[in-house]
Amino acid sequence: MISVILLFTAVSRSFLTLGNSWNSANMAELMTIVGIYVHAFFLIFAFAFPIVVLALESIGIYRKDDDYTGLARNAAKLWGITFAVGAVTGTLVEFGLVVLWSGSMALISSMAAAPLMLELYAFIIEIVLIGTYLTTFNRFKKWKWGHVLIGLGVLFGTNLSAYMILDVNAWMQVPWGTGTLVSQLFLPWVPSLGPSVVNPSDLKTLATVLPVVGSSLLSSPGAYQLLSNFTTNPWIAIFNPEAYATYFHNLLAALVITSFLAASYLSFKIIKHYGRESYNWKGLKVSFFIASIASFLQAVAGDYQGRLLYLFQRNIFDATEGIPAKGGYDPMISLLLYGKLNHFFPGINSLQSMLPQGDTLGQLTLNATLTYTPILHFLYYAMVISGVILAIISIGYFGLYSKAIRWIVQTVLRMKEETFVLYGSFAGAAFSVAASVSGWATREMGRHPWTVYGVVTYNDVVNSHAVTPLFTAGMIVAELSIFLAGIWGIYMIYFRKLKSKKKRGESH
């Protein structure tokens, strides 16, 4: 009965409203993109930089070297700043989710309920412990490892929070727990997405009604009853294989970026002769080492996520790898996936032929893929090439310890190993940011125009009220203002006083 009422409401709505919502969706998407990238910049420090901080502190305790402890204490300031700004920008992003993409509440109240509930508890752990960690560096005189344990508690809370947020995004990419429903109803090339723990009729109603009713679905008297019966296992999304891959891939990406940025800051101090050179080199070697190891592991994590893309989102895989519409051969990809050089990859035309007549959602998926294929291919290979360069830089770092690598660096680049490490840190920071930005853009643009791949489009869940260009511009200005305020705080702590400290001969 609920489905009939909702469908009748959908048919009665004006198509002009649908046109307006497309415009609103475009405006809302623009400010959301800016907001997420601003949030991500600070989030990656709160997410991965604690590993660098705790590594420095642990080395200092183990070696009884106060230089490493001082480096950890100085780096912890950045951890605190980025956590604070990340919390502010995260609140802004969540506010935008509720206000701009109000129809997404239909999903949050069902499959995303458990992850977001756990994320709230994780955030509480972060808030409680991070203040304690930052203010008790000199309080543990007898057992200094106790302070490290507090830091590990913060790290646990941060990563639990990050996993749950990324888990929700992963479910949007791969709606785990829907079994074969997506392939049966919309995208025939999608394999079984785990056990079926959703109500098939409710899922079909949601996917059918949202495109026309949009966010006003939430105001329907029967919406609560529809959503309350949506799934029999709200925890299933947490065990999505795509979530595991997404978490490790993003953790390593954040670790590569933050470690290289820390290394480049210390390299800058060495080049400009700010502070004791031996002190700065200690921090540079540790941060560069962490960035190098993370770069190698990222290649493995990226390969695994690419395999999941091939398995679950074949149309996006074809677009990113540049597989022709009629299909074709790619020896390298063929070797990685099948262990041979001559596997034939069917293209978009093959997927098109699989669509049943009248499958508008499936057709929309392929149309979007064809529209974005050129830029997806460019962004994907920008990420891949940046990753390869990062791996080369990381190998070069070990010339500090290997005579063979040192000889190669000096012969090929005509520079000392130490010079390579100093300037390689700047290159590593630049290419890691490029890889991360292009990689995330590939992931989200590849899913476009979906909120949930194969089920719900972003146009379906946008607020039914018009999102105007003026409002969009105002929100973008607010987002960029928060970003600049955070950068200003970092500058004041780490750059403004360098010259004065140089005059006093201080290490920090």
C-alpha positions in Angstrom: 0.0 0.0 0.0 2.9 2.3 0.9 4.5 1.7 -2.5 1.3 2.5 -4.3 0.9 5.8 -2.5 4.5 6.8 -3.1 4.3 5.8 -6.8 1.1 7.7 -7.2 2.7 10.8 -5.7 5.7 10.4 -8.0 3.6 10.3 -11.1 1.6 13.4 -10.0 4.7 15.6 -9.6 5.7 18.1 -12.3 8.6 17.3 -14.6 9.6 21.0 -14.1 10.5 20.1 -10.6 12.8 17.3 -11.8 14.6 19.8 -14.1 15.1 22.2 -11.2 16.5 19.4 -9.1 19.1 18.6 -11.7 20.2 22.2 -11.5 20.2 22.1 -7.7 22.1 18.9 -7.8 24.8 20.5 -9.9 25.1 23.5 -7.6 25.1 21.2 -4.5 27.7 19.0 -6.0 30.1 21.8 -6.6 30.1 23.1 -3.0 30.3 19.5 -1.8 33.4 18.8 -3.8 35.1 21.8 -2.4 34.0 21.0 1.1 35.2 17.4 0.9 38.6 18.3 -0.4 39.1 20.9 2.3 38.0 18.4 4.9 40.3 15.8 3.4 43.4 18.0 3.6 43.1 18.3 7.4 41.6 14.8 7.9 44.7 13.0 6.5 46.9 14.6 9.2 44.5 13.5 12.0 44.2 10.1 10.2 47.8 9.1 9.4 50.2 11.7 10.9 49.9 10.2 14.4 51.9 7.3 13.1 54.8 9.6 12.3 54.5 11.3 15.7 54.3 8.1 17.7 57.2 6.6 15.7 59.4 9.6 16.6 58.4 9.5 20.2 59.0 5.7 20.4 62.5 6.0 18.8 63.3 8.8 21.3 62.3 6.6 24.3 64.0 3.5 23.0 67.3 5.3 22.2 67.0 7.7 25.1 67.5 10.6 22.6 65.7 13.8 23.5 66.0 15.0 19.9 63.4 12.5 18.7 61.1 13.3 21.7 61.4 17.0 20.7 60.6 16.2 17.1 57.5 14.3 18.2 56.3 17.1 20.5 56.8 19.6 17.8 55.0 17.4 15.2 52.1 16.8 17.7 51.2 20.5 17.4 50.3 19.9 13.7 48.3 16.8 14.8 46.3 19.0 17.2 45.7 21.8 14.7 44.5 19.5 11.9 42.3 17.6 14.3 40.5 20.8 15.4 40.1 22.1 11.8 39.2 18.6 10.6 36.4 18.5 13.2 35.0 21.8 12.0 35.1 21.0 8.3 33.7 17.5 9.1 30.8 19.1 10.8 30.3 21.3 7.7 30.3 18.3 5.4 27.8 16.4 7.5 25.6 19.6 7.7 25.7 19.7 3.9 24.8 16.0 3.7 21.7 16.5 5.8 20.6 19.8 4.2 21.7 19.5 0.6 21.4 15.8 0.1 18.4 15.3 2.4 17.2 12.3 0.5 20.4 10.5 1.6 18.8 10.2 5.0 16.8 7.3 3.5 20.1 5.5 3.2 21.7 6.7 6.4 18.7 5.5 8.4 19.1 2.0 6.9 22.4 0.6 5.6 24.7 3.3 7.0 23.1 3.5 10.4 25.5 1.1 12.2 28.8 2.5 10.7 27.8 6.1 11.5 26.8 5.1 15.1 30.2 3.5 15.7 31.9 6.5 14.1 30.3 8.7 16.7 31.7 6.6 19.6 35.1 6.6 17.8 35.0 10.4 17.6 34.3 10.6 21.4 37.4 8.5 22.0 39.5 10.9 19.9 38.2 14.0 21.8 38.8 12.5 25.2 42.3 11.3 24.5 43.9 13.8 22.1 43.8 16.6 24.6 45.4 14.3 27.2 48.2 13.3 24.8 49.0 16.8 23.7 49.3 18.2 27.3 51.2 15.4 29.0 54.5 15.1 27.1 56.6 15.8 30.2 54.3 14.2 32.8 55.5 10.6 32.4 58.9 10.7 34.1 59.1 7.1 35.3 57.3 5.2 32.5 57.3 7.2 29.3 55.7 4.4 27.3 52.5 5.3 29.1 52.3 8.5 27.0 52.8 6.5 23.9 49.9 4.2 24.9 47.6 7.3 25.2 48.7 8.3 21.7 47.9 4.8 20.4 44.4 5.2 21.9 43.9 8.4 19.9 45.3 6.6 16.8 42.8 3.8 17.4 39.8 6.2 17.7 40.9 8.1 14.6 41.3 5.1 12.5 38.0 3.5 13.7 36.3 6.8 12.9 38.0 6.9 9.4 37.1 3.3 8.7 33.4 3.8 9.4 33.2 7.0 7.2 35.1 5.2 4.4 32.9 2.2 4.9 29.8 4.3 4.1 31.5 5.5 1.0 32.5 2.0 0.1 28.8 0.8 0.4 27.8 3.6 -2.0 30.4 2.2 -4.4 29.5 -1.5 -3.8 26.2 -1.9 -2.0 27.1 -5.0 -0.1 24.2 -7.0 1.3 22.0 -6.6 -1.7 22.8 -10.1 -3.1 21.9 -10.4 -6.7 19.2 -7.7 -6.6 21.3 -5.0 -8.3 22.2 -7.4 -11.2 18.6 -8.6 -11.5 17.0 -5.2 -11.4 19.5 -2.7 -12.9 23.1 -3.7 -13.8 23.3 -7.2 -15.2 27.2 -7.3 -15.2 27.4 -6.8 -11.4 28.1 -10.1 -9.5 26.4 -11.1 -6.3 27.0 -8.4 -3.6 27.2 -10.7 -0.6 24.2 -12.1 1.2 20.8 -10.6 0.5 19.8 -8.8 3.7 17.5 -6.1 2.2 13.9 -6.2 1.4 13.7 -6.5 -2.4 10.4 -4.7 -2.7 11.6 -1.8 -0.5 14.8 -1.5 -2.5 13.0 -1.4 -5.8 10.5 1.1 -4.4 13.3 3.3 -3.1 15.1 3.2 -6.5 11.9 3.8 -8.4 10.4 6.5 -6.3 13.4 8.7 -5.4 14.1 9.8 -9.0 10.8 11.6 -9.1 9.8 12.2 -5.5 13.4 13.1 -4.4 14.0 14.2 -0.9 10.3 14.8 -0.3 10.1 11.1 0.2 11.1 11.8 3.8 7.9 13.8 4.4 5.7 10.9 3.3 3.6 9.3 6.1 4.8 5.9 5.0 8.5 6.7 4.7 9.4 5.6 8.2 7.7 2.2 7.8 9.4 1.7 4.5 12.9 2.4 5.8 12.5 0.5 9.1 12.0 -2.7 7.1 14.8 -2.0 4.6 17.3 -4.4 6.0 17.5 -7.3 8.4 21.2 -6.8 9.2 22.3 -3.2 9.6 25.9 -4.4 10.4 26.5 -6.0 7.0 28.0 -2.8 5.5 30.9 -2.9 7.9 32.0 -6.2 6.4 32.1 -5.0 2.8 35.3 -6.2 1.0 35.4 -2.9 -0.7 35.5 -1.2 2.7 38.7 -3.1 3.6 40.4 -2.1 0.4 39.2 1.6 0.6 40.4 1.9 4.2 44.0 0.6 3.6 44.3 2.4 0.3 43.3 5.7 1.9 45.4 5.2 5.1 48.5 4.5 3.1 47.8 7.5 0.8 47.4 9.8 3.8 50.6 8.4 5.4 52.6 9.0 2.2 51.3 12.6 1.9 51.8 13.6 5.5 55.2 11.9 5.8 56.5 13.5 2.7 55.2 16.9 3.8 56.9 16.5 7.2 60.1 15.5 5.3 59.9 18.5 3.0 59.5 20.8 6.0 62.6 19.4 7.6 64.4 19.6 4.3 63.5 23.3 4.1 64.9 23.9 7.5 68.2 22.1 6.6 68.5 24.0 3.3 67.8 27.3 5.0 70.0 26.4 8.0 67.2 26.8 10.6 68.0 24.9 13.7 70.6 22.1 14.3 71.2 20.2 11.1 71.7 16.9 13.0 68.3 17.4 14.7 66.5 18.0 11.4 68.2 15.1 9.7 67.0 12.7 12.4 63.4 13.7 11.7 63.9 13.8 8.0 65.2 10.2 7.8 62.3 8.9 9.9 59.6 10.7 8.0 61.1 9.9 4.6 61.5 6.2 5.6 57.8 5.9 6.6 56.8 7.6 3.4 58.9 5.2 1.4 57.5 2.0 3.0 54.0 3.3 2.7 54.6 4.0 -1.0 55.6 0.4 -1.6 52.6 -0.9 0.3 50.4 1.4 -1.6 51.2 -0.4 -4.8 49.9 -3.6 -3.3 46.7 -1.9 -1.9 46.1 -0.1 -5.2 46.4 -3.3 -7.2 43.9 -5.0 -4.9 41.4 -2.1 -5.2 41.8 -2.2 -9.0 40.8 -5.9 -8.9 37.7 -5.1 -7.0 36.9 -2.3 -9.5 37.2 -4.9 -12.3 34.9 -7.3 -10.3 32.2 -4.9 -9.2 32.3 -1.9 -11.5 33.2 -3.2 -14.9 32.1 -0.1 -16.7 34.3 2.2 -14.6 37.2 -0.2 -15.1 36.8 0.0 -18.9 36.8 3.8 -18.7 39.8 4.2 -16.5 41.9 1.6 -18.3 40.9 3.0 -21.7 39.3 -0.2 -23.0 37.6 0.6 -26.4 33.8 0.5 -26.6 34.1 -2.6 -28.8 36.6 -4.3 -26.5 40.3 -4.9 -26.9 43.5 -6.2 -25.5 45.7 -4.8 -22.7 48.8 -7.1 -22.2 49.8 -5.5 -18.8 46.3 -5.6 -17.3 45.7 -9.1 -18.8 49.0 -10.3 -17.2 48.0 -8.9 -13.8 44.4 -10.3 -13.8 44.8 -13.5 -15.7 48.5 -14.3 -15.8 48.6 -14.1 -19.6 49.1 -11.4 -22.2 46.2 -12.0 -24.6 43.0 -11.8 -22.6 40.2 -10.0 -24.5 38.4 -7.4 -22.5 34.8 -6.7 -23.6 34.0 -3.0 -23.8 31.0 -0.8 -23.1 29.1 -2.2 -26.1 29.1 -5.6 -24.5 27.7 -4.2 -21.3 25.1 -2.3 -23.4 24.0 -5.5 -25.0 23.3 -7.1 -21.6 20.8 -4.4 -20.5 17.2 -5.6 -20.6 14.7 -3.4 -22.5 13.4 -0.5 -20.4 16.4 -0.5 -18.0 16.7 3.2 -17.7 19.0 3.1 -14.6 21.4 0.7 -16.4 21.4 3.0 -19.5 22.0 6.0 -17.4 25.1 4.3 -15.9 26.6 3.6 -19.3 25.8 7.0 -20.6 27.6 8.6 -17.7 30.6 6.3 -18.2 30.8 7.3 -21.8 30.6 11.0 -20.9 33.4 10.9 -18.4 35.6 8.3 -20.0 38.3 10.8 -21.4 38.8 12.6 -18.1 38.6 9.3 -16.1 41.3 7.8 -18.2 43.5 10.9 -17.7 43.0 11.1 -14.0 43.5 7.4 -13.5 46.9 7.5 -15.3 47.9 10.7 -13.5 47.5 8.7 -10.3 49.4 5.7 -11.6 52.3 7.7 -13.0 52.5 9.7 -9.8 52.6 6.5 -7.9 55.4 5.1 -10.0 57.5 8.3 -9.5 56.9 8.0 -5.7 58.1 4.4 -5.8 61.3 5.5 -7.6 61.9 8.4 -5.1 61.3 5.9 -2.3 63.9 3.5 -3.7 66.4 6.3 -4.1 66.0 7.2 -0.4 67.7 3.9 0.6 70.9 5.1 -1.0 71.5 6.4 2.5 72.1 2.8 3.5 72.9 1.0 0.3 76.1 1.6 -1.7 74.6 0.2 -4.9 71.6 2.5 -4.8 73.8 5.5 -3.8 76.0 4.8 -6.8 72.9 4.7 -9.1 71.6 8.0 -7.7 74.9 9.7 -8.1 75.5 8.3 -11.6 72.1 8.9 -13.1 71.2 12.2 -11.3 74.7 13.6 -10.9 74.0 14.6 -7.3 74.9 13.5 -3.8 72.6 11.1 -2.1 71.9 13.6 0.7 71.0 16.2 -1.9 68.6 13.7 -3.5 66.9 13.1 -0.2 66.6 16.8 0.5 65.0 17.7 -2.8 63.3 14.3 -3.3 61.1 15.1 -0.2 59.6 18.1 -2.1 59.0 16.0 -5.2 57.5 13.3 -3.0 55.1 15.7 -1.4 54.0 17.2 -4.7 53.5 13.8 -6.4 51.7 12.3 -3.4 49.2 15.1 -3.4 48.7 14.8 -7.2 48.2 11.0 -6.8 45.7 11.4 -4.0 43.6 14.2 -5.6 43.4 12.5 -9.0 42.7 9.1 -7.4 39.8 10.3 -5.3 38.5 12.3 -8.3 38.6 9.1 -10.4 36.7 7.2 -7.7 33.9 9.7 -7.3 33.6 10.8 -10.9 33.6 7.2 -12.0 30.5 6.6 -9.7 28.9 9.8 -11.0 25.9 10.3 -11.2 25.3 7.8 -8.5 24.8 8.2 -4.8 24.6 4.4 -4.5 26.1 2.6 -7.5 23.3 1.1 -9.7 20.5 2.1 -7.4 20.2 5.8 -6.5 21.5 8.9 -8.4 22.7 12.1 -6.8 19.9 13.9 -8.5 17.4 11.7 -6.7 18.4 12.8 -3.2 19.1 16.5 -3.6 17.0 18.9 -1.5 13.7 19.6 -3.2 14.3 23.4 -2.7 16.4 25.1 -5.3 20.1 25.5 -4.5 21.0 28.9 -6.0 24.4 30.0 -7.4 24.5 32.7 -4.7 24.1 30.2 -1.9 26.7 27.9 -3.6 29.2 30.7 -3.9 28.7 31.7 -0.3 29.3 28.2 1.0 32.4 27.8 -1.1 33.7 31.1 0.3 33.0 29.8 3.8 34.8 26.5 3.1 37.8 28.2 1.6 38.0 30.6 4.5 38.2 27.7 7.0 40.9 26.1 4.8 42.9 29.4 4.8 42.5 29.8 8.6 43.9 26.3 9.1 46.8 27.0 6.8 47.4 30.3 8.6 47.5 28.5 12.0 50.1 26.0 10.6 52.2 28.9 9.2 52.2 30.7 12.5 53.5 27.7 14.4 56.0 26.3 12.0 57.3 29.1 9.8 56.8 32.5 11.3 59.2 32.0 14.2 61.9 30.1 12.3 64.1 33.1 11.8 63.9 34.2 15.4 64.7 30.6 16.5 67.6 30.6 14.2 69.0 33.7 15.9 68.6 32.0 19.3 70.1 28.8 18.0 67.1 26.6 19.0 66.6 23.2 17.4 62.9 23.3 17.0 
